[in-house]
Amino acid sequence: MLDDLTKANLAFWNELTDVHRQSAYYDLAGFKAGKQSLGPIELAELGPDVAGKTLLHLQCHFGMDTLSLARLGATVTGIDFSDKAIALARSLSDELSVPARFIESSVYDLPTVLAEQFDIVFTSWGVLIWLPDIRRWAEIVARYLKPGGTFYIAEIHPFLFAMDDDEAVRDPRFRYPYFEQAEPMAFDTDGSYANRSAHIEQSVSYEWRHSLSEIVSSLAATGLHIEYLHEFPYTQPGLDWAFLEESEDGWARVRGHPDDFPLSFSIKAVKDRG
């Protein structure tokens, strides 16, 4: 049974699925025409390794990245708790004749519906703030990796989530906790990063903060070997912080400090062969 916070977030993301499907940000028409939805970081660090591998994509939204990985030669399974997102992902797989399996499930409930293990477990961009228990998440990641398998994440840096996202704040300043808190933070917002003018009926959503050390330590505690942790002074364009500006290379950077602050990170971890 879903708790009230999860129900609210589910309603929120079901609405966002329709908003995102129609947005220029996601450019679904371009994707259908063959455009790659994965970003330069994932393509450089993970892309060369996926061909011929089985891959589990956690929190896949409506599957564009999952299907992009399938186009690169992976045998893919995407999971998401949004029934609308999974329905759209399945329809895209059928429409584009790109083989993929999509499962409606939260990360935490996945062991009740999926038993197999995978060569790669993947997740990316804006996913961890929706998870209340980062340790349980890491256990799920490890549970679904085959011996010798690889976990990979590219994600917005927790440092950025501690910054003030008020639209009037033009310079970086702290507003939110950096370290994990017992209770979630509630946000009442309309619109989306993909379409700020869109109206959302379920405007209240709940987020949890996890520091970089908590993320890395949770993965290491499962026995995964951390091969690298990379930090980048840029992140996805279109995010809520007014002190970010899009640079010529397409990334968002802190205005006046293009190389000074961590805005994104990636981790590669490998499961011992036993």
C-alpha positions as CSV (number, residue, x, y, z in Angstrom):
1,M,0.0,0.0,0.0
2,L,1.3,3.4,-0.9
3,D,1.9,5.9,1.8
4,D,0.5,9.5,1.5
5,L,3.9,11.0,0.4
6,T,4.4,8.4,-2.3
7,K,0.8,8.9,-3.5
8,A,1.4,12.6,-3.8
9,N,4.6,12.1,-5.8
10,L,3.0,9.5,-8.0
11,A,0.2,11.9,-8.9
12,F,2.7,14.7,-9.5
13,W,4.8,12.5,-11.9
14,N,1.8,11.2,-13.7
15,E,0.9,14.8,-14.5
16,L,4.5,15.6,-15.5
17,T,4.5,12.7,-17.9
18,D,1.9,14.4,-20.1
19,V,3.7,17.8,-19.7
20,H,7.0,16.3,-20.6
21,R,5.7,14.3,-23.6
22,Q,4.6,17.6,-25.2
23,S,7.6,19.7,-24.2
24,A,10.3,21.1,-26.4
25,Y,12.7,20.2,-23.6
26,Y,12.3,16.4,-24.2
27,D,11.9,16.9,-28.0
28,L,10.0,13.6,-28.4
29,A,9.6,14.2,-32.2
30,G,13.4,14.5,-32.5
31,F,13.8,11.3,-30.5
32,K,11.4,9.5,-32.7
33,A,13.4,10.7,-35.7
34,G,16.6,9.1,-34.2
35,K,17.9,11.8,-31.9
36,Q,20.0,10.4,-28.9
37,S,18.5,11.4,-25.6
38,L,21.5,10.5,-23.5
39,G,23.9,13.3,-22.5
40,P,27.6,13.6,-23.3
41,I,28.6,12.4,-19.8
42,E,26.7,9.1,-20.0
43,L,27.6,8.6,-23.7
44,A,31.3,9.0,-22.9
45,E,31.4,7.0,-19.7
46,L,28.8,4.3,-20.2
47,G,27.9,4.3,-23.9
48,P,30.8,2.3,-25.2
49,D,30.1,-0.5,-22.7
50,V,26.4,-1.3,-23.3
51,A,26.4,-3.2,-26.6
52,G,25.4,-6.8,-26.0
53,K,24.8,-6.3,-22.3
54,T,21.6,-6.7,-20.2
55,L,20.7,-3.4,-18.6
56,L,18.3,-2.3,-15.8
57,H,17.3,1.3,-15.8
58,L,15.9,2.5,-12.5
59,Q,13.5,5.4,-12.4
60,C,13.3,5.5,-16.2
61,H,10.5,8.1,-16.6
62,F,8.9,7.5,-20.0
63,G,11.8,5.6,-21.4
64,M,13.7,7.8,-23.8
65,D,17.1,7.1,-22.2
66,T,16.2,3.4,-21.9
67,L,15.4,3.2,-25.6
68,S,18.5,5.2,-26.4
69,L,20.5,2.5,-24.6
70,A,18.6,-0.1,-26.6
71,R,19.6,1.7,-29.8
72,L,23.2,1.4,-28.6
73,G,22.8,-2.4,-28.4
74,A,21.8,-3.1,-24.9
75,T,19.0,-5.5,-23.9
76,V,17.0,-3.1,-21.7
77,T,14.5,-3.2,-18.8
78,G,13.2,0.1,-17.5
79,I,11.3,0.6,-14.3
80,D,9.3,3.5,-13.0
81,F,6.5,4.0,-10.4
82,S,4.4,6.1,-12.7
83,D,1.8,4.1,-14.6
84,K,1.4,6.9,-17.1
85,A,5.2,7.0,-17.8
86,I,5.4,3.2,-18.2
87,A,2.4,3.2,-20.6
88,L,4.1,5.9,-22.7
89,A,7.4,4.1,-22.6
90,R,5.8,0.9,-23.9
91,S,4.0,2.7,-26.6
92,L,7.2,4.3,-27.8
93,S,9.0,0.9,-27.8
94,D,6.2,-0.5,-30.0
95,E,6.0,2.6,-32.3
96,L,9.7,2.8,-32.9
97,S,10.2,-1.0,-33.0
98,V,12.9,-0.7,-30.4
99,P,12.8,-3.8,-28.2
100,A,12.5,-3.0,-24.5
101,R,10.7,-4.3,-21.4
102,F,9.1,-1.7,-19.1
103,I,7.8,-2.5,-15.6
104,E,5.6,-0.4,-13.4
105,S,7.2,-0.5,-9.9
106,S,8.9,1.7,-7.3
107,V,12.6,1.0,-6.7
108,Y,11.9,-0.5,-3.3
109,D,9.1,-2.8,-4.5
110,L,11.1,-4.1,-7.5
111,P,12.2,-7.4,-5.8
112,T,8.5,-8.4,-5.6
113,V,8.1,-8.3,-9.4
114,L,11.6,-8.9,-10.9
115,A,14.0,-11.7,-10.0
116,E,16.8,-11.7,-12.6
117,Q,20.2,-9.9,-12.5
118,F,21.8,-7.7,-15.1
119,D,25.2,-6.8,-16.5
120,I,24.5,-3.1,-15.9
121,V,22.3,-1.1,-13.6
122,F,21.8,2.5,-14.7
123,T,20.1,5.6,-13.4
124,S,20.5,9.3,-14.1
125,W,19.6,13.0,-13.6
126,G,17.2,14.1,-10.8
127,V,16.4,10.7,-9.5
128,L,17.9,10.4,-6.0
129,I,15.9,13.3,-4.4
130,W,12.7,11.2,-4.8
131,L,14.1,8.3,-2.7
132,P,13.6,8.4,1.1
133,D,16.1,5.6,1.9
134,I,19.4,5.8,0.1
135,R,20.8,2.8,1.8
136,R,17.9,0.6,0.7
137,W,18.3,2.0,-2.8
138,A,22.0,0.9,-2.8
139,E,21.0,-2.5,-1.7
140,I,18.6,-2.8,-4.6
141,V,21.3,-1.7,-7.0
142,A,23.7,-4.4,-5.7
143,R,20.9,-7.1,-5.6
144,Y,20.3,-6.6,-9.4
145,L,23.9,-6.7,-10.5
146,K,25.4,-9.9,-11.8
147,P,28.8,-10.8,-10.3
148,G,31.2,-8.6,-12.2
149,G,28.4,-6.3,-13.2
150,T,28.6,-2.5,-13.4
151,F,26.5,0.2,-11.7
152,Y,26.5,3.7,-13.3
153,I,24.9,7.0,-12.3
154,A,25.1,10.5,-13.7
155,E,23.3,12.9,-11.4
156,I,22.8,16.5,-10.3
157,H,25.3,17.3,-7.4
158,P,23.8,17.4,-3.9
159,F,25.7,20.7,-3.4
160,L,23.3,22.3,-6.0
161,F,20.2,21.0,-4.2
162,A,21.4,22.9,-1.1
163,M,21.3,26.2,-3.0
164,D,18.4,28.7,-3.0
165,D,16.2,28.2,-6.0
166,D,14.1,31.3,-5.6
167,E,13.8,32.9,-9.1
168,A,14.9,36.3,-7.6
169,V,18.2,34.9,-6.3
170,R,20.9,35.7,-8.9
171,D,23.9,34.6,-6.9
172,P,24.5,31.2,-5.1
173,R,23.5,31.1,-1.5
174,F,22.6,28.2,0.8
175,R,18.9,27.6,1.6
176,Y,18.3,23.9,2.1
177,P,20.1,21.1,4.1
178,Y,23.0,19.4,2.4
179,F,22.9,16.3,4.6
180,E,20.1,13.8,4.9
181,Q,17.2,14.8,7.2
182,A,14.7,12.5,8.9
183,E,11.7,14.3,7.3
184,P,11.2,15.1,3.6
185,M,10.9,18.6,2.3
186,A,7.5,19.6,0.8
187,F,7.4,21.8,-2.3
188,D,4.3,23.5,-3.7
189,T,5.1,24.5,-7.3
190,D,3.3,24.8,-10.6
191,G,4.9,23.9,-13.9
192,S,8.0,21.8,-14.6
193,Y,11.6,22.3,-15.5
194,A,10.5,21.2,-19.0
195,N,7.6,23.7,-19.2
196,R,7.3,26.3,-16.6
197,S,4.0,27.6,-17.8
198,A,2.3,24.2,-17.5
199,H,-0.4,23.8,-14.8
200,I,-0.1,20.9,-12.4
201,E,-3.1,20.0,-10.2
202,Q,-1.0,17.9,-7.8
203,S,1.4,20.7,-7.2
204,V,2.8,19.5,-3.8
205,S,5.6,17.0,-4.0
206,Y,8.1,15.6,-1.5
207,E,11.9,15.3,-1.7
208,W,14.7,13.9,0.3
209,R,18.3,15.1,0.4
210,H,21.3,12.8,0.3
211,S,24.9,14.1,0.5
212,L,27.6,12.8,-1.8
213,S,29.3,10.9,1.0
214,E,26.0,9.2,2.0
215,I,25.5,8.1,-1.6
216,V,29.0,6.8,-2.1
217,S,29.1,5.1,1.4
218,S,25.8,3.4,0.8
219,L,27.0,1.9,-2.4
220,A,30.3,0.8,-0.8
221,A,28.5,-0.7,2.2
222,T,26.8,-3.3,-0.2
223,G,30.3,-4.5,-1.2
224,L,30.4,-2.7,-4.5
225,H,33.8,-1.5,-5.6
226,I,33.8,2.2,-6.5
227,E,35.9,2.6,-9.7
228,Y,35.5,6.3,-9.9
229,L,33.6,9.3,-8.6
230,H,33.7,12.3,-11.1
231,E,32.5,15.8,-10.3
232,F,31.7,18.4,-13.0
233,P,31.3,22.2,-12.8
234,Y,28.3,22.0,-15.1
235,T,24.9,20.4,-15.2
236,Q,21.7,20.0,-17.3
237,P,20.3,23.2,-18.8
238,G,16.8,24.4,-17.8
239,L,17.0,23.8,-14.1
240,D,15.4,26.0,-11.5
241,W,18.4,28.0,-10.1
242,A,18.4,31.6,-11.5
243,F,22.2,31.9,-11.0
244,L,22.8,29.2,-13.6
245,E,23.3,30.2,-17.3
246,E,23.7,28.1,-20.3
247,S,27.2,28.2,-21.8
248,E,28.3,27.7,-25.4
249,D,28.8,24.0,-24.9
250,G,25.1,23.6,-23.9
251,W,25.8,22.9,-20.2
252,A,24.5,25.1,-17.4
253,R,27.2,26.8,-15.2
254,V,27.2,29.2,-12.3
255,R,27.2,32.7,-13.8
256,G,30.6,34.3,-13.3
257,H,32.1,31.1,-11.9
258,P,32.0,28.6,-14.8
259,D,34.5,26.2,-13.4
260,D,34.3,26.8,-9.6
261,F,31.5,24.7,-8.1
262,P,30.4,21.1,-8.4
263,L,27.1,20.8,-10.2
264,S,27.0,17.2,-11.4
265,F,28.7,13.9,-10.6
266,S,29.0,10.4,-11.9
267,I,29.9,7.2,-10.2
268,K,30.9,3.8,-11.6
269,A,30.9,0.8,-9.2
270,V,31.5,-2.8,-9.9
271,K,30.2,-5.9,-8.1
272,D,32.8,-8.4,-7.0
273,R,32.8,-11.7,-9.0
274,G,32.6,-13.7,-5.8
